[in-house]
């Protein structure tokens, strides 16, 4: 009856921001804040993507 989902499900605009952040992380281009350190943790990449989506005004639950 109900489809099981694994993990978080975000709205479309938030999902796009998270996908972009994950893609940048996998390429080694995602950086944490103003620092020079590269992000290697997927959870941190998701947090950065959600933060960027919030800045753009997307609804994030």
N, C-alpha and C positions, 0 to 999 in steps of 0.2 A: 504494500500500500504506500508506504513512505520510502523514499530513496535515502539510503544512508550516505552521509557525507563525512569524509575524514578530513580533519583540519578545519581551519577557519574559512568562511565564505564571505567575501567582501563585495561591496557595490562595484559597478563596472569601472568607474573612474579610479577608485581606490585600487582595484585589481590591476588596472593598467600601470599605475605608479609602482606597485609592488613588483610587477613583472619586469618593468624597466630597471628597477634597482637590482633585482636578482640577475638580470642579464649583464649589467655593469659589473656586479660582483664576480660573476663567472669569467668575465674578460679581464678582471684585475684592475678596473678603472674606478670602482666605487671607493670613495674616501669618507672617513668619519669626520663630519663637521668641518672645522677649519684646519684640522690637523693634516699631516702628510701621511698618516698611517692608512694602509689599505684595509678594507673590510674583508674578512675571510669567513665570518660566521653567518650562515643563512638567516638565523633569527635576527641578527643585527640588520641585515639587508632588508628584511620585512619591516622592521621598525622604522628604518629610514624611509622606505617607500610609503608607509602609512603617514609618517610625519609630513612628507612632501605633499601627499594628497590632502591632508588637513590644511596646509598652507594655501593650497589652490581653492579651498572651499568645498571639497568633496565631503559627502556624508560618510563617516566611518563609524561603524558600530563597535 
